[in-house]
Amino acid sequence: ISSSTRTPTAVTVCKFCLCLVLHFNMSASKRQKTDSSVAAPTWTAPTLLPSNLPSPNLSLQGHNASVYSVAFSPDGRILASGSFDKTVRLWSLTGQFECYNLLSTFKNSLTQLTFLTDSLLLSSSADKSIQLHDTATTERLRCYKTTNIQNCVSGKDSGNLIAAGGDDRKITLYDVRQKSPTSTIASEYQITSLAVSPQTSTLFSSSIDSEILALDLRTGKETYALLGHRDTVTSLTLSPSSNNLLSVSMDESCKTWNVRSWCEGSRLDKTMKGSTCNSEKRLARGGWSADGECVSCGSADNIVHVWDVESGEELFSLPGHKGSVLDVKFHPKMNVIASAGSDRNVIVGEL
């Protein structure tokens, strides 16, 4: 992907974004403060349940090409996997632990999956579409057409707002109740990852440069930038509390950032090393454990690396894949992790 000359940011603002309550207007290097009249949302770390897997590790096979993305449903009953073979497989995590359905409405590779609710699955694809499926019926509820490959998608859990980005150098916002986009935010470069904050009006965005931008959804304006990576940022994921952001980069590092509305000094928390990137330069994704204590990400060395958030130390190096690990997600209820690989396999294992 080649970059282009910088162009001014352009935005079309939609009415539905105005209901989002917090507004950031701050610099990454200065003291930042939230409106004292708005109570900060509270979050309590859940107690993870024992694993219900029939064995410590399960290899879920069936895809005919590299698996680029995996996503657990919020209730933990479904695992979705999206592949270069143009299909999404739905795996039951109760009973027989098998593929119970297939979504095949795509004309090219899947690039990212995320659940909005226990049954609503959102996907981005290289076929230039953003699709929304009901996993209970496999019905396609929405199919938004775009002008170029879509690399990433993000949405508010149990909400109607979704954001998508790709090689068309813009972020497109949608309301799932409507058939057309509600607004767009222009980008200087191709978009690689997005993360919508469920608590505020902030959208985090990365592109083929090394910067992470915090954007105000109501205005499309940049509120601050997170600087520190030396190569393309391939993944952005908010912690369960939404107070921290995980970024994964082709510079072979993962970083955690303080994205609270009040921040004094640097927003960079920890830098974690151990993952690798090869000449394929794929968009490796990462994720947080449900209790917010661990993070993990994809790696070209065929290993799933898991780090402790507080110390930044690597806790586990999990083998099993025979190709690059492209995505890693933690189970929302149990001490279980799922990884997707270029070896066409999805591995679900206990920690």
Protein Blocks (a to p, Z undefined) as FASTA:
>chain_A
ZZdddddddddddfklmmpmbdcdddfkbccdddfkbccdddddddddddfbfbfbdcde
hiabdcfbdcddfklpaccdddfkopacdddfehjlpafbdcfkbfbdcfbdcdfblmlc
cdddfkopacdddfklopafbdcddfbdcfbdcddehiabdcdddfkopacdddfkbcbd
fbdcddfbdcfbdcddfkbccdcdddfblbdcdddfklopafbdcehiabdcfbdcddfk
lpaccdddfkopacdddfbfbdghjfbfbdcehiacdfkopacdddddfkopaccdddfk
lpacdddfklopafbdcehiacdcfbdcddfkbccdddddfkopacdddZZ
